Structure formats: structure tokens, C-alpha cells
Amino acid sequence: MSESKHTKGPYLRDGALVYALNEDGTNRFCAYVQVGFVEQPRRGAAVRTTTEEAQATAALFAAAPDLLAALEEAEEGLASSYQVCDYPANGRSQQDRALASVRAALARAKGGDV
């Protein structure tokens, strides 16, 4: 498992604001999921981000360190089961697809290509 370059968690959330603190309690970073708006709505114009959607996006963002750790653990477990059970990695089994999906998500989370 490669060393991650992202800010270590936990990430905290207050509404649509996500932030992390240094060990001394000072702010390490903060990100605000902004609600979109249209000053002069046009007929048929798409609705932009609502407050509820912004807060849900912020919650997902705040969970990112935990989700990354879970994916790393899942990847390790799935990969090691091939060694224990001697599965043929032919890409057709549910386990093959799950492992490929986990690896693609990990690559994307770490800034790589999928």
C-alpha cells in the first residue's frame, strides 16, 4: 500500500463546510461546498445545487478518509483470498469485478488514472 498524499483525517463537517485540524487544534484546511444559484432564472434553466445536496456532498467528502481506509482493507482482503482459495482471476467472477472496482476507485482517490 503506497503512502497517501492527502490530508489525514478525521475530516469534520458543519453543514456544507468540511475541515481538518492540526494536532494543536488549528485549522489545517477547509472546503466549502457552495450552493449554486441563478440570479435571473431562465425558462427551462437547470436547477443548481440545493442546500440539502451541498450538505450531502460535504458529508461524503468528510467520510473520504474512512472510505479510503475501507477500500484499502477490502483490496487487501480480496487480493489475499486469491492466494488462499487459488481462484482463477479471469475477470468473470463477482470477486474479480469487485476487486477491479476497488482498485479503480483507489487509483482515482489517489490521483491516478482509472
Backbone torsions as a table, in degrees:
resi	resn	phi	psi	omega
1	MET	NA	126.4	-178.5
2	SER	-79.3	155.1	179.2
3	GLU	-70.2	129.6	180.0
4	SER	-76.2	148.5	-179.3
5	LYS	-102.2	-6.7	-177.2
6	HIS	-76.9	165.0	174.4
7	THR	-65.4	127.5	-179.0
8	LYS	-66.0	147.9	178.1
9	GLY	-78.8	-176.8	4.8
10	PRO	-78.3	152.5	171.3
11	TYR	-96.2	140.0	-179.9
12	LEU	-109.1	157.4	-178.4
13	ARG	-137.1	140.2	172.6
14	ASP	-135.8	98.7	-175.6
15	GLY	65.8	-118.4	-179.6
16	ALA	-99.0	7.8	178.9
17	LEU	-98.8	128.8	177.4
18	VAL	-118.8	136.0	-178.4
19	TYR	-151.8	163.8	174.6
20	ALA	-132.4	149.5	-178.3
21	LEU	-113.7	150.1	170.6
22	ASN	-73.3	169.8	-179.9
23	GLU	-58.5	-29.7	-179.3
24	ASP	-86.4	5.3	176.7
25	GLY	89.2	1.2	177.5
26	THR	-83.3	158.4	-176.2
27	ASN	-69.2	127.4	175.8
28	ARG	-93.4	-44.9	173.8
29	PHE	-159.9	160.4	170.3
30	CYS	-145.3	149.5	178.1
31	ALA	-138.4	136.2	-179.4
32	TYR	-115.5	125.1	175.8
33	VAL	-84.9	105.2	-172.7
34	GLN	-81.1	139.1	175.8
35	VAL	-78.2	128.8	178.5
36	GLY	-79.2	153.9	178.1
37	PHE	-148.2	158.5	176.7
38	VAL	-120.0	119.7	-177.9
39	GLU	-64.3	-44.0	179.3
40	GLN	-128.5	90.7	-177.7
41	PRO	-57.0	132.8	176.0
42	ARG	-95.8	153.7	176.7
43	ARG	-61.2	125.0	179.2
44	GLY	83.3	2.5	180.0
45	ALA	-68.0	144.5	179.7
46	ALA	-69.4	142.6	175.4
47	VAL	-76.2	136.8	179.5
48	ARG	-92.4	-172.0	-175.2
49	THR	-57.0	131.4	176.0
50	THR	-89.7	167.8	176.0
51	THR	-59.8	-43.8	179.5
52	GLU	-60.4	-43.5	179.2
53	GLU	-66.5	-40.7	178.8
54	ALA	-62.0	-42.1	179.7
55	GLN	-68.3	-37.6	176.9
56	ALA	-66.2	-38.9	176.7
57	THR	-65.2	-41.3	177.3
58	ALA	-63.1	-38.0	178.0
59	ALA	-63.9	-40.9	177.2
60	LEU	-64.4	-43.8	177.7
61	PHE	-59.8	-45.5	-178.9
62	ALA	-64.1	-29.2	179.7
63	ALA	-82.1	-6.4	-173.7
64	ALA	-52.9	-46.3	179.6
65	PRO	-60.6	-39.5	178.5
66	ASP	-68.5	-39.7	178.6
67	LEU	-65.3	-40.1	178.0
68	LEU	-62.7	-45.8	179.1
69	ALA	-61.9	-40.3	178.7
70	ALA	-64.7	-40.8	178.1
71	LEU	-65.1	-40.1	178.5
72	GLU	-63.1	-40.4	178.5
73	GLU	-68.5	-40.7	178.2
74	ALA	-63.6	-41.3	179.7
75	GLU	-62.4	-43.7	179.4
76	GLU	-63.5	-43.7	-179.7
77	GLY	-66.3	-44.6	179.1
78	LEU	-64.2	-44.5	-179.0
79	ALA	-64.4	-40.3	-178.3
80	SER	-70.5	-26.7	179.6
81	SER	-66.6	-26.1	175.7
82	TYR	-63.9	-38.7	-179.4
83	GLN	-70.1	-38.0	-178.4
84	VAL	-73.2	-44.5	-173.5
85	CYS	-99.2	-6.1	179.6
86	ASP	55.4	46.0	176.9
87	TYR	-69.0	144.1	171.0
88	PRO	-79.6	121.1	179.6
89	ALA	-82.4	79.7	-176.3
90	ASN	-101.1	0.3	178.2
91	GLY	81.5	-0.5	-176.2
92	ARG	-100.8	-21.0	-176.5
93	SER	-80.8	160.6	176.9
94	GLN	-60.3	-36.7	179.3
95	GLN	-65.7	-41.2	177.1
96	ASP	-60.3	-45.2	-179.5
97	ARG	-65.9	-39.9	178.8
98	ALA	-64.0	-44.3	180.0
99	LEU	-64.1	-41.0	178.2
100	ALA	-64.2	-41.1	178.7
101	SER	-65.6	-42.3	178.8
102	VAL	-63.0	-45.2	-179.7
103	ARG	-65.3	-37.4	177.6
104	ALA	-66.4	-41.9	178.7
105	ALA	-65.0	-40.5	177.7
106	LEU	-63.4	-42.9	179.2
107	ALA	-61.8	-43.1	-180.0
108	ARG	-65.7	-42.1	179.8
109	ALA	-64.1	-28.3	-178.1
110	LYS	-97.6	11.5	174.3
111	GLY	86.8	11.4	-179.5
112	GLY	-94.4	178.1	176.8
113	ASP	-82.6	150.4	178.1
114	VAL	-99.6	NA	NA
